[in-house]
Amino acid sequence: MVVTACLAVFVWIGESWWQLFTAAVLAVVFTQIAFLGHDAAHRQIFSSGKWNDWVSIVLGDLLVGMSYGWWQHKHTRHHANPNKLDADPDIELPVIAVTPETAAKHRNPVLRWLREHQGLLFFPILLLEGLSLHASGVRRVFSPGKLPRRWAEILFLTVRIGGYLLLVFVVVSPGIAFVFLAVQLGLFGFYMGISFAPNHKGMPIVPRDMKLDFLRRQVMMSRNVHGNRALDVLMGGLNYQIEHHLFPSMPRPHLRRAAPIVAAYCRDNDVPYTQVGLLTSYKIVVRYINRVGLGERDVFTCPLTQARTAIGR
């Protein structure tokens, strides 16, 4: 197993600043495992729902240190209503505002300053995403409310987080240990963030009272990132976000083959299908959240507003 090999190398290197390279490798490995957990959660690996659930728990909680139960609840709501106000948790972020409404309602001077500069700070802020993902999962498993397999998640998270921290501080001195953890968590969060950010940020925001058919709800709020097969691997298939939202249980390798079929269908039915390059997607995201943070109410010409009457028929 790759994780075991990485940890063995970590122990072999011992007390050395070369461990920061190990931290970077682990960040990539944990992100790729998280992508596999995402596949299993969407029933892409096994025909059995129970098998997929347990694989997701093992991959997410035991190997990565993220709560599968917390993520599943959040992600299911996102898939049901992407970019819809009061329905999609992915547009309700604690620091970055992705809607003008969110940007305007906070009067804390520090948060207000951060949001006014969030376009510039977007990528640095992603370095904190790894810590946030771990903390949110731990908080969820110890919070009241329904959570299937709660005790399994608590056990796995305790083993993963506690055992990992113990290993790090036993093998290296506290100074190197803290820097190692900062690099590993920071790059993990950054990698996760740049993989998910192009998917919906900067796409139309759906008003609370607006109803859309399934096709438009999933296609018009999602963005594909075109590229080669290496990009497919690096982004865990998330670059085919439109096809993934239309067919969430479709195994990742088939999304590339489905994309031209879906694009042609959307073109024939006058449904906007957005596909751009990777760097272009980041430019769109940064430009959009920068305009939101600066308080612009109409941050883009929304195709939903233009087509609202036609769609509602």
ZAKOLBA-439632 format. One line per 5 residues: number of its first residue (from 1); for each residue y, x, z of N, C-alpha, C. Coordinates in steps of 0.1 Angstrom, whole numbers. Layout:
N
NUM = Y X Z Y X Z Y X Z; ... $
# end
This chain:
313
1 = -12 8 0 0 0 0 12 9 0; 23 5 -8 35 13 -9 42 15 4; 43 4 12 50 5 25 43 15 34; 30 15 34 22 25 42 25 39 38; 25 41 25 28 54 19 42 59 23 $
6 = 52 50 22 65 53 25 67 57 40; 60 49 49 61 52 63 53 66 66; 42 68 59 35 81 61 44 93 57; 51 91 46 61 102 42 72 103 52; 76 92 57 87 93 68 82 101 80 $
11 = 70 98 84 64 106 96 62 120 92; 58 123 80 55 137 75 68 145 75; 79 139 70 92 146 69 97 149 83; 96 139 92 101 142 106 116 143 107; 120 151 116 134 153 120 141 160 109 $
16 = 148 152 100 155 158 89 164 148 82; 176 153 78 185 144 71 179 140 57; 169 146 52 162 142 40 156 128 42; 155 123 54 150 109 56 159 99 50; 171 102 47 180 92 40 175 88 27 $
21 = 168 98 20 162 94 7 150 85 10; 143 87 21 132 77 24 138 63 27; 150 63 33 156 50 36 160 43 23; 165 50 13 169 44 0 156 39 -7; 145 47 -6 133 42 -13 128 29 -6 $
26 = 128 29 7 123 17 15 132 5 12; 145 7 10 154 -4 6 149 -11 -7; 146 -2 -16 141 -8 -29 127 -14 -28; 118 -8 -20 105 -13 -18 106 -27 -11; 114 -28 0 115 -40 7 121 -51 -2 $
31 = 130 -48 -10 136 -58 -19 126 -63 -29; 118 -54 -35 108 -58 -44 97 -67 -37; 94 -64 -25 85 -72 -17 91 -86 -15; 104 -86 -12 111 -99 -10 110 -108 -23; 111 -101 -34 110 -108 -47 96 -114 -48 $
36 = 86 -107 -44 72 -112 -45 71 -124 -35; 77 -123 -23 77 -134 -14 84 -147 -20; 94 -144 -28 101 -155 -34 92 -162 -45; 84 -154 -52 75 -159 -62 64 -168 -55; 59 -163 -43 48 -170 -36 54 -183 -31 $
41 = 66 -183 -25 72 -195 -20 74 -206 -30; 75 -202 -43 77 -211 -54 63 -215 -60; 52 -211 -53 39 -215 -58 36 -208 -71; 41 -196 -74 38 -190 -86 26 -181 -86; 20 -178 -75 9 -168 -74 -4 -175 -73 $
46 = -6 -184 -64 -19 -191 -62 -17 -206 -64; -28 -212 -67 -28 -227 -69 -28 -234 -56; -32 -227 -45 -32 -233 -32 -18 -231 -25; -12 -242 -21 0 -242 -14 -1 -234 -1; -12 -236 6 -14 -229 19 -15 -214 17 $
51 = -22 -209 6 -23 -195 3 -9 -189 0; -1 -197 -8 12 -192 -11 21 -191 2; 20 -201 11 28 -201 23 24 -189 31; 12 -186 33 8 -175 42 11 -162 36; 10 -161 22 14 -148 16 29 -146 17 $
56 = 37 -157 16 51 -156 18 55 -151 32; 47 -157 42 50 -153 56 46 -138 58; 35 -134 53 31 -120 55 41 -111 48; 45 -114 36 54 -105 28 68 -106 35; 73 -118 38 86 -119 43 88 -115 57 $
61 = 80 -121 66 81 -118 81 76 -104 85; 63 -102 80 56 -90 85 61 -77 78; 63 -78 65 67 -66 58 82 -63 56; 89 -74 54 104 -73 51 112 -75 64; 107 -84 73 114 -87 85 124 -99 83 $
66 = 121 -108 73 129 -120 71 121 -132 74; 126 -142 80 119 -154 83 117 -163 70; 104 -165 67 101 -174 56 105 -188 58; 103 -193 70 107 -207 73 122 -209 72; 130 -200 77 145 -201 75 148 -201 61 $
71 = 143 -191 53 147 -190 39 142 -202 31; 130 -207 34 125 -218 26 133 -230 27; 138 -233 39 146 -245 42 159 -244 34; 165 -232 35 178 -230 28 177 -230 13; 166 -223 8 164 -222 -6 160 -235 -13 $
76 = 153 -243 -6 149 -256 -11 162 -265 -14; 171 -265 -4 183 -272 -6 191 -267 -17; 191 -254 -19 199 -248 -30 193 -252 -43; 180 -252 -45 174 -256 -58 176 -271 -61; 177 -279 -51 179 -294 -53 193 -297 -58 $
81 = 203 -289 -53 217 -292 -57 225 -279 -59; 222 -271 -69 229 -258 -70 244 -260 -72; 252 -253 -64 267 -253 -65 273 -267 -62; 266 -275 -55 272 -288 -51 278 -288 -37; 290 -292 -36 297 -292 -23 289 -300 -13 $
86 = 288 -295 -1 281 -301 11 266 -303 9; 261 -297 -2 246 -298 -4 240 -285 -6; 247 -275 -12 241 -262 -15 246 -252 -4; 237 -247 4 241 -238 15 245 -224 9; 241 -221 -3 245 -208 -9 260 -207 -12 $
91 = 267 -218 -12 282 -217 -14 289 -219 -1; 282 -219 10 288 -220 24 286 -206 31; 293 -196 26 291 -183 32 300 -180 43; 296 -172 53 305 -169 65 317 -161 62; 317 -152 52 329 -144 50 335 -146 37 $
96 = 327 -146 26 332 -148 13 333 -163 10; 345 -167 5 347 -181 0 344 -182 -14; 336 -191 -18 333 -193 -32 339 -206 -38; 346 -214 -29 352 -226 -33 367 -226 -28; 376 -231 -35 390 -231 -30 391 -239 -17 $
101 = 383 -249 -15 383 -257 -3 380 -248 9; 369 -240 8 365 -231 19 376 -221 22; 382 -215 11 392 -205 13 404 -210 21; 407 -223 19 419 -228 25 418 -233 39; 406 -235 44 404 -242 57 404 -232 69 $
106 = 403 -219 67 403 -210 78 416 -203 80; 421 -204 92 434 -198 95 434 -185 104; 422 -181 107 420 -168 114 426 -157 105; 436 -150 111 443 -140 102 434 -129 96; 424 -125 104 415 -114 99 407 -120 88 $
111 = 401 -132 90 393 -138 79 401 -141 67; 413 -146 70 422 -149 58 425 -136 50; 428 -125 57 430 -113 50 418 -108 42; 406 -109 48 394 -106 41 392 -114 28; 395 -127 29 393 -136 18 404 -133 7 $
116 = 416 -130 11 426 -126 1 423 -114 -7; 414 -105 -1 410 -93 -8 395 -93 -11; 389 -105 -11 374 -105 -12 369 -101 -26; 378 -102 -36 373 -96 -49 371 -81 -48; 381 -74 -42 380 -60 -40 368 -56 -31 $
121 = 366 -64 -20 357 -61 -10 343 -67 -12; 341 -74 -23 328 -81 -25 316 -71 -25; 316 -60 -32 304 -51 -32 303 -44 -19; 313 -39 -12 311 -33 1 306 -43 11; 310 -56 11 305 -66 20 290 -68 19 $
126 = 285 -66 6 271 -68 4 262 -58 13; 269 -47 17 261 -37 25 257 -43 39; 264 -54 42 261 -61 55 251 -72 53; 247 -75 41 238 -86 38 224 -84 44; 219 -72 44 206 -70 50 205 -73 65 $
131 = 215 -69 72 216 -72 86 217 -87 88; 225 -94 80 227 -108 81 214 -116 79; 207 -111 69 194 -118 66 184 -117 77; 183 -105 83 174 -103 94 178 -112 106; 191 -111 109 197 -119 121 195 -134 119 $
136 = 198 -139 107 196 -153 105 182 -158 107; 172 -150 102 158 -153 104 154 -153 118; 158 -143 126 154 -142 140 161 -154 148; 173 -157 145 180 -168 151 173 -181 148; 168 -183 136 161 -196 132 148 -198 140 $
141 = 140 -187 141 127 -189 147 128 -192 162; 139 -188 168 141 -191 182 150 -203 185; 154 -210 174 162 -222 176 154 -234 176; 159 -245 183 151 -258 183 151 -264 169; 141 -273 167 140 -279 154 126 -276 148 $
146 = 123 -284 138 109 -282 132 109 -269 124; 98 -262 127 96 -249 119 81 -247 119; 74 -250 108 60 -248 107 56 -233 109; 45 -231 116 40 -218 119 50 -209 126; 57 -216 135 68 -208 143 62 -196 150 $
151 = 51 -198 157 45 -187 165 40 -175 156; 35 -179 145 31 -168 136 43 -160 131; 54 -167 128 66 -160 124 72 -152 135; 72 -157 147 77 -149 159 68 -137 161; 55 -138 160 46 -127 161 49 -116 150 $
156 = 49 -121 138 51 -111 127 65 -104 127; 75 -112 130 88 -106 131 89 -96 143; 83 -99 154 83 -90 165 76 -77 162; 64 -78 155 57 -66 151 65 -58 141; 71 -65 131 78 -58 121 91 -52 126 $
161 = 99 -59 132 112 -54 136 111 -44 148; 103 -49 158 101 -40 170 93 -27 166; 82 -29 159 74 -17 155 82 -7 146; 90 -13 137 98 -4 128 108 4 136; 115 -3 144 125 4 152 119 15 161 $
166 = 108 11 167 101 21 176 97 33 168; 91 31 156 87 42 148 98 51 144; 109 45 140 121 53 136 126 62 147; 128 56 159 134 63 170 124 73 177; 111 71 174 101 81 179 101 93 170 $
171 = 102 91 157 100 102 147 113 110 146; 124 104 147 137 112 145 146 110 157; 156 118 158 165 117 169 174 105 167; 181 100 178 189 88 177 200 89 166; 206 101 164 217 102 154 212 99 140 $
176 = 201 106 137 195 104 124 189 90 122; 184 84 134 178 71 133 188 60 130; 200 61 136 210 51 134 215 52 119; 217 64 114 222 66 100 211 61 91; 198 64 94 187 60 86 187 45 85 $
181 = 188 38 96 188 23 96 199 17 89; 211 24 90 223 19 83 221 20 68; 216 31 64 214 33 49 203 23 44; 192 22 51 181 13 47 185 -1 46; 192 -6 57 196 -20 58 207 -23 48 $
186 = 217 -13 47 228 -15 38 224 -15 23; 215 -6 19 211 -7 5 202 -18 2; 194 -22 12 185 -34 10 194 -47 8; 204 -48 16 213 -60 15 221 -59 2; 225 -47 -2 233 -45 -14 224 -49 -26 $
191 = 212 -44 -26 202 -47 -38 200 -62 -38; 197 -68 -27 195 -83 -27 207 -90 -32; 219 -86 -27 231 -93 -31 234 -92 -46; 233 -80 -52 236 -78 -66 225 -85 -75; 214 -88 -69 203 -95 -77 206 -110 -77 $
196 = 211 -115 -66 213 -130 -65 227 -134 -69; 237 -125 -68 251 -129 -70 254 -134 -85; 248 -128 -95 251 -133 -109 246 -147 -112; 237 -152 -104 230 -164 -107 238 -176 -108; 247 -178 -98 255 -191 -97 270 -188 -94 $
201 = 273 -177 -88 287 -175 -85 296 -174 -97; 307 -182 -97 316 -183 -108 312 -193 -118; 301 -201 -116 297 -212 -124 304 -225 -118; 304 -236 -125 311 -248 -120 306 -252 -106; 316 -257 -98 313 -263 -85 312 -278 -87 $
206 = 301 -284 -82 299 -299 -84 305 -306 -73; 314 -316 -76 320 -324 -66 309 -332 -58; 313 -336 -46 303 -343 -37 298 -356 -43; 307 -363 -50 303 -376 -54 298 -377 -69; 296 -365 -75 292 -365 -89 277 -364 -90 $
211 = 272 -372 -99 257 -373 -101 255 -368 -115; 245 -359 -116 241 -353 -129 226 -354 -131; 222 -355 -143 208 -355 -146 202 -342 -143; 189 -341 -142 182 -328 -137 185 -317 -147; 185 -319 -160 187 -308 -169 201 -302 -167 $
216 = 211 -310 -167 225 -305 -166 227 -299 -152; 222 -305 -142 224 -300 -128 218 -286 -127; 207 -283 -133 201 -270 -132 207 -260 -142; 210 -264 -154 214 -255 -164 229 -251 -163; 237 -261 -162 251 -259 -162 257 -251 -150 $
221 = 249 -251 -139 254 -244 -127 247 -230 -126; 239 -226 -136 231 -214 -135 235 -204 -146; 233 -192 -144 237 -182 -154 225 -172 -156; 221 -169 -169 211 -159 -172 218 -146 -174; 210 -135 -171 215 -122 -174 205 -116 -184 $
226 = 210 -113 -197 200 -108 -207 199 -93 -205; 187 -88 -209 184 -74 -208 169 -72 -212; 165 -59 -210 151 -56 -213 141 -59 -202; 129 -55 -204 119 -57 -194 121 -50 -181; 128 -38 -182 131 -31 -170 140 -39 -161 $
231 = 150 -45 -167 159 -54 -159 152 -66 -153; 142 -71 -160 133 -82 -154 127 -77 -141; 122 -65 -141 115 -59 -129 126 -57 -118; 137 -50 -122 147 -47 -112 153 -59 -105; 154 -70 -113 160 -82 -107 149 -92 -103 $
236 = 137 -89 -103 126 -98 -98 125 -111 -106; 129 -110 -119 129 -122 -127 141 -132 -125; 149 -128 -115 161 -137 -112 171 -137 -123; 170 -128 -133 179 -128 -144 176 -140 -153; 165 -147 -152 162 -159 -159 164 -171 -150 $
241 = 176 -172 -145 179 -182 -135 178 -196 -140; 182 -198 -152 181 -212 -158 167 -217 -159; 158 -208 -164 144 -212 -166 138 -214 -152; 141 -205 -143 136 -206 -129 140 -219 -122; 152 -223 -124 156 -236 -118 150 -248 -125 $
246 = 147 -247 -138 141 -258 -145 126 -259 -142; 120 -247 -140 105 -246 -138 103 -236 -127; 106 -240 -114 105 -231 -103 91 -225 -100; 80 -232 -104 67 -227 -102 61 -219 -114; 70 -217 -124 65 -209 -135 64 -195 -131 $
251 = 53 -188 -133 52 -174 -129 62 -166 -136; 67 -156 -129 78 -147 -134 76 -142 -148; 64 -137 -152 63 -130 -165 65 -140 -176; 64 -153 -174 65 -163 -185 80 -167 -187; 89 -164 -178 103 -168 -179 109 -163 -192 $
256 = 106 -150 -195 112 -144 -207 108 -152 -220; 96 -156 -220 91 -163 -232 96 -177 -232; 99 -183 -221 105 -197 -220 120 -197 -224; 127 -186 -222 141 -186 -223 146 -191 -237; 141 -185 -248 146 -189 -261 143 -204 -264 $
261 = 132 -209 -259 129 -223 -261 139 -232 -254; 142 -229 -241 151 -236 -233 165 -236 -240; 169 -224 -244 182 -222 -250 184 -230 -263; 173 -231 -271 174 -239 -283 175 -254 -280; 167 -258 -270 167 -272 -266 181 -276 -260 $
266 = 187 -267 -252 200 -270 -247 211 -271 -258; 209 -262 -268 219 -262 -279 217 -274 -287; 205 -279 -289 203 -292 -297 209 -304 -290; 209 -303 -276 214 -314 -268 228 -312 -262; 235 -303 -268 249 -300 -263 250 -298 -248 $
271 = 241 -290 -243 241 -287 -229 245 -272 -228; 256 -268 -222 261 -254 -221 250 -246 -214; 246 -235 -221 236 -225 -217 243 -212 -216; 245 -207 -204 252 -194 -202 243 -182 -200; 246 -172 -209 238 -160 -208 247 -148 -211 $
276 = 248 -138 -202 257 -127 -204 250 -114 -200; 256 -103 -203 251 -90 -198 253 -88 -183; 246 -78 -177 247 -76 -163 261 -73 -158; 268 -63 -165 281 -59 -161 291 -70 -163; 289 -78 -173 298 -89 -176 297 -100 -165 $
281 = 284 -102 -160 282 -112 -150 289 -107 -137; 289 -94 -134 296 -90 -122 311 -91 -123; 316 -89 -135 331 -91 -137 335 -105 -135; 326 -114 -140 329 -129 -139 329 -132 -124; 319 -128 -117 318 -131 -102 330 -126 -95 $
286 = 333 -113 -97 344 -107 -89 357 -114 -93; 360 -116 -105 372 -123 -109 373 -137 -103; 362 -144 -103 362 -157 -98 365 -157 -83; 358 -150 -75 360 -150 -61 373 -144 -57; 378 -135 -65 392 -130 -62 402 -141 -64 $
291 = 401 -149 -74 410 -160 -76 409 -170 -65; 397 -173 -61 395 -182 -50 401 -177 -37; 399 -164 -34 405 -158 -22 420 -158 -22; 426 -157 -34 440 -157 -35 446 -171 -34; 438 -181 -33 442 -195 -31 445 -203 -44 $
296 = 440 -199 -55 441 -207 -67 432 -219 -66; 438 -231 -69 430 -243 -68 422 -246 -80; 427 -242 -92 420 -244 -104 416 -231 -109; 404 -226 -104 401 -212 -107 394 -210 -121; 390 -221 -128 386 -220 -141 386 -234 -147 $
301 = 386 -234 -160 385 -247 -167 371 -252 -166; 369 -262 -157 355 -266 -154 349 -275 -165; 339 -271 -171 332 -280 -181 327 -293 -175; 325 -293 -162 320 -306 -156 331 -316 -157; 344 -312 -154 355 -321 -154 357 -326 -168 $
306 = 356 -317 -178 358 -321 -192 347 -331 -197; 335 -329 -192 324 -337 -197 320 -348 -187; 327 -350 -177 323 -359 -166 320 -373 -171; 329 -378 -179 328 -392 -184 315 -394 -192; 313 -384 -201 302 -385 -210 289 -383 -202 $
311 = 288 -374 -192 276 -372 -185 273 -384 -176; 283 -391 -171 281 -402 -162 276 -415 -169; 276 -415 -182 271 -427 -190 256 -429 -188 $
# end
